[in-house]
């Protein structure tokens, strides 16, 4: 990861990744995040994910229709 930007006001996360074997970095924007605690675990959910790769933008809604990931509790304070 070469860049991480968390905008708490707009509830957006931007990342830039340098991937091995790729000539250009991958940029991703995660929109309208929200945190939810379920059974003592913290989850982050996004309304949409947009990347700099067209093929990935097509694939993501099919494999992650409701993007949700478990995050360590200590990360919650950053968001």
N, CA and C atoms as a LAMMPS dump frame, in Angstrom:
ITEM: TIMESTEP
0
ITEM: NUMBER OF ATOMS
237
ITEM: BOX BOUNDS ff ff ff
-5.0000000000000000e+02 5.0000000000000000e+02
-5.0000000000000000e+02 5.0000000000000000e+02
-5.0000000000000000e+02 5.0000000000000000e+02
ITEM: ATOMS id mol type element x y z
1 1 1 N 0.857 -1.168 0
2 1 2 C 0 0 0
3 1 3 C 0.902 1.229 0
4 2 1 N 0.694 2.088 -0.974
5 2 2 C 1.528 3.287 -1.059
6 2 3 C 0.785 4.532 -0.59
7 3 1 N -0.539 4.428 -0.492
8 3 2 C -1.303 5.591 -0.039
9 3 3 C -2.598 5.123 0.619
10 4 1 N -2.97 5.814 1.689
11 4 2 C -4.226 5.559 2.385
12 4 3 C -4.775 6.892 2.842
13 5 1 N -6.021 7.167 2.467
14 5 2 C -6.68 8.405 2.877
15 5 3 C -8.068 8.056 3.393
16 6 1 N -8.354 8.438 4.628
17 6 2 C -9.664 8.193 5.23
18 6 3 C -10.335 9.533 5.453
19 7 1 N -11.462 9.739 4.798
20 7 2 C -12.235 10.972 4.952
21 7 3 C -13.451 10.651 5.811
22 8 1 N -13.356 10.964 7.087
23 8 2 C -14.441 10.65 8.026
24 8 3 C -15.713 11.437 7.715
25 9 1 N -15.553 12.662 7.249
26 9 2 C -16.718 13.499 6.957
27 9 3 C -17.536 12.937 5.786
28 10 1 N -16.841 12.553 4.714
29 10 2 C -17.523 12.009 3.528
30 10 3 C -17.727 10.498 3.62
31 11 1 N -17.117 9.88 4.653
32 11 2 C -17.206 8.44 4.87
33 11 3 C -16.661 7.664 3.668
34 12 1 N -15.474 8.086 3.212
35 12 2 C -14.797 7.46 2.067
36 12 3 C -13.378 7.081 2.435
37 13 1 N -12.921 6.009 1.811
38 13 2 C -11.549 5.562 1.99
39 13 3 C -10.934 5.41 0.606
40 14 1 N -9.756 5.987 0.414
41 14 2 C -9.014 5.86 -0.836
42 14 3 C -7.698 5.156 -0.544
43 15 1 N -7.375 4.174 -1.398
44 15 2 C -6.103 3.474 -1.26
45 15 3 C -5.423 3.377 -2.617
46 16 1 N -4.115 3.291 -2.572
47 16 2 C -3.333 3.045 -3.775
48 16 3 C -2.377 1.91 -3.454
49 17 1 N -2.348 0.917 -4.323
50 17 2 C -1.543 -0.273 -4.104
51 17 3 C -0.572 -0.481 -5.255
52 18 1 N 0.649 -0.85 -4.934
53 18 2 C 1.632 -1.25 -5.934
54 18 3 C 1.629 -2.777 -5.938
55 19 1 N 1.164 -3.365 -7.036
56 19 2 C 1.041 -4.814 -7.117
57 19 3 C 2.226 -5.418 -7.866
58 20 1 N 2.757 -6.488 -7.323
59 20 2 C 3.894 -7.168 -7.946
60 20 3 C 3.504 -7.623 -9.354
61 21 1 N 4.354 -7.317 -10.317
62 21 2 C 4.103 -7.714 -11.693
63 21 3 C 3.267 -6.734 -12.492
64 22 1 N 2.727 -5.71 -11.852
65 22 2 C 1.911 -4.7 -12.525
66 22 3 C 2.758 -3.453 -12.772
67 23 1 N 2.535 -2.804 -13.911
68 23 2 C 3.293 -1.591 -14.221
69 23 3 C 2.637 -0.338 -13.653
70 24 1 N 1.331 -0.404 -13.418
71 24 2 C 0.612 0.743 -12.856
72 24 3 C -0.009 0.36 -11.52
73 25 1 N -0.093 1.335 -10.631
74 25 2 C -0.69 1.077 -9.325
75 25 3 C -2.205 0.877 -9.465
76 26 1 N -2.767 0.197 -8.491
77 26 2 C -4.214 0 -8.415
78 26 3 C -4.759 1.017 -7.429
79 27 1 N -5.73 1.794 -7.865
80 27 2 C -6.382 2.761 -6.984
81 27 3 C -7.793 2.263 -6.704
82 28 1 N -8.223 2.411 -5.464
83 28 2 C -9.563 1.987 -5.079
84 28 3 C -10.182 3.023 -4.153
85 29 1 N -11.466 3.259 -4.37
86 29 2 C -12.212 4.172 -3.51
87 29 3 C -13.407 3.414 -2.942
88 30 1 N -13.547 3.493 -1.639
89 30 2 C -14.615 2.807 -0.916
90 30 3 C -15.586 3.878 -0.426
91 31 1 N -16.835 3.8 -0.866
92 31 2 C -17.819 4.849 -0.616
93 31 3 C -18.744 4.522 0.563
94 32 1 N -19.119 5.564 1.285
95 32 2 C -20.149 5.509 2.335
96 32 3 C -19.945 4.352 3.312
97 33 1 N -18.757 4.302 3.901
98 33 2 C -18.512 3.21 4.844
99 33 3 C -19.292 3.425 6.135
100 34 1 N -19.578 2.313 6.764
101 34 2 C -20.183 2.349 8.095
102 34 3 C -19.657 1.177 8.897
103 35 1 N -19.562 1.392 10.193
104 35 2 C -19.071 0.357 11.091
105 35 3 C -20.246 -0.258 11.836
106 36 1 N -20.133 -1.556 12.058
107 36 2 C -21.179 -2.261 12.78
108 36 3 C -20.526 -3.287 13.687
109 37 1 N -21.017 -3.378 14.91
110 37 2 C -20.487 -4.355 15.846
111 37 3 C -21.527 -5.459 16.024
112 38 1 N -21.096 -6.693 15.75
113 38 2 C -21.985 -7.846 15.852
114 38 3 C -21.273 -8.919 16.66
115 39 1 N -21.874 -9.297 17.758
116 39 2 C -21.298 -10.357 18.586
117 39 3 C -19.876 -10.085 19.03
118 40 1 N -19.567 -8.843 19.326
119 40 2 C -18.236 -8.471 19.783
120 40 3 C -17.218 -8.283 18.674
121 41 1 N -17.628 -8.483 17.42
122 41 2 C -16.741 -8.276 16.282
123 41 3 C -17.137 -7.003 15.554
124 42 1 N -16.148 -6.304 14.999
125 42 2 C -16.392 -5.053 14.284
126 42 3 C -16.299 -5.32 12.78
127 43 1 N -17.305 -4.835 12.053
128 43 2 C -17.342 -4.987 10.607
129 43 3 C -17.417 -3.619 9.951
130 44 1 N -16.815 -3.51 8.76
131 44 2 C -16.949 -2.299 7.965
132 44 3 C -17.69 -2.693 6.691
133 45 1 N -18.654 -1.852 6.32
134 45 2 C -19.473 -2.113 5.142
135 45 3 C -19.428 -0.89 4.234
136 46 1 N -19.443 -1.129 2.933
137 46 2 C -19.372 -0.051 1.943
138 46 3 C -20.586 -0.114 1.029
139 47 1 N -21.04 1.049 0.575
140 47 2 C -22.147 1.059 -0.385
141 47 3 C -21.646 0.709 -1.78
142 48 1 N -20.348 1.024 -2.04
143 48 2 C -19.805 0.796 -3.382
144 48 3 C -18.289 0.869 -3.319
145 49 1 N -17.654 0.126 -4.231
146 49 2 C -16.207 0.18 -4.386
147 49 3 C -15.911 0.472 -5.852
148 50 1 N -15.066 1.456 -6.086
149 50 2 C -14.668 1.836 -7.449
150 50 3 C -13.152 1.73 -7.539
151 51 1 N -12.643 1.089 -8.612
152 51 2 C -11.2 0.942 -8.767
153 51 3 C -10.736 1.524 -10.101
154 52 1 N -9.441 1.542 -10.281
155 52 2 C -8.851 2.031 -11.527
156 52 3 C -8.793 0.942 -12.597
157 53 1 N -9.317 -0.246 -12.283
158 53 2 C -9.345 -1.347 -13.244
159 53 3 C -10.793 -1.632 -13.646
160 54 1 N -11.102 -1.442 -14.927
161 54 2 C -12.473 -1.638 -15.416
162 54 3 C -12.969 -3.063 -15.158
163 55 1 N -12.112 -4.047 -15.391
164 55 2 C -12.53 -5.429 -15.212
165 55 3 C -12.877 -5.722 -13.744
166 56 1 N -12.157 -5.094 -12.838
167 56 2 C -12.42 -5.289 -11.416
168 56 3 C -13.721 -4.608 -11.005
169 57 1 N -14 -3.442 -11.595
170 57 2 C -15.265 -2.753 -11.318
171 57 3 C -16.462 -3.584 -11.779
172 58 1 N -16.285 -4.339 -12.849
173 58 2 C -17.355 -5.216 -13.338
174 58 3 C -17.518 -6.434 -12.442
175 59 1 N -16.417 -6.975 -11.968
176 59 2 C -16.425 -8.192 -11.168
177 59 3 C -16.884 -7.984 -9.72
178 60 1 N -16.467 -6.888 -9.101
179 60 2 C -16.735 -6.676 -7.67
180 60 3 C -18.21 -6.778 -7.277
181 61 1 N -19.144 -6.125 -7.988
182 61 2 C -20.552 -6.243 -7.572
183 61 3 C -21.091 -7.671 -7.664
184 62 1 N -20.486 -8.479 -8.506
185 62 2 C -20.936 -9.863 -8.646
186 62 3 C -20.421 -10.754 -7.513
187 63 1 N -19.187 -10.518 -7.102
188 63 2 C -18.628 -11.365 -6.042
189 63 3 C -18.807 -10.777 -4.641
190 64 1 N -19.015 -9.46 -4.571
191 64 2 C -19.248 -8.778 -3.283
192 64 3 C -20.435 -7.83 -3.422
193 65 1 N -21.652 -8.365 -3.545
194 65 2 C -22.802 -7.468 -3.728
195 65 3 C -23.019 -6.519 -2.55
196 66 1 N -22.621 -6.948 -1.355
197 66 2 C -22.712 -6.102 -0.162
198 66 3 C -21.354 -6.167 0.531
199 67 1 N -20.396 -5.322 0.084
200 67 2 C -19.034 -5.424 0.622
201 67 3 C -18.972 -5.198 2.125
202 68 1 N -18.575 -6.251 2.843
203 68 2 C -18.466 -6.185 4.302
204 68 3 C -17.266 -7.014 4.726
205 69 1 N -16.452 -6.43 5.609
206 69 2 C -15.238 -7.09 6.06
207 69 3 C -15.092 -6.91 7.567
208 70 1 N -14.595 -7.948 8.218
209 70 2 C -14.287 -7.838 9.642
210 70 3 C -12.984 -7.065 9.797
211 71 1 N -12.953 -6.16 10.759
212 71 2 C -11.747 -5.383 11.026
213 71 3 C -11.347 -5.55 12.488
214 72 1 N -10.053 -5.464 12.773
215 72 2 C -9.625 -5.533 14.169
216 72 3 C -10.198 -4.354 14.962
217 73 1 N -10.581 -4.569 16.203
218 73 2 C -11.171 -3.498 17.011
219 73 3 C -10.302 -2.241 17.092
220 74 1 N -8.978 -2.389 17.083
221 74 2 C -8.112 -1.209 17.189
222 74 3 C -8.204 -0.322 15.939
223 75 1 N -8.634 -0.864 14.817
224 75 2 C -8.788 -0.074 13.587
225 75 3 C -10.018 0.84 13.684
226 76 1 N -10.97 0.444 14.486
227 76 2 C -12.213 1.219 14.639
228 76 3 C -11.934 2.68 15.003
229 77 1 N -10.938 2.931 15.811
230 77 2 C -10.642 4.304 16.234
231 77 3 C -10.145 5.173 15.076
232 78 1 N -9.591 4.571 14.036
233 78 2 C -9.122 5.326 12.881
234 78 3 C -10.258 5.743 11.954
235 79 1 N -11.358 5.023 12.029
236 79 2 C -12.462 5.263 11.108
237 79 3 C -13.516 6.129 11.751
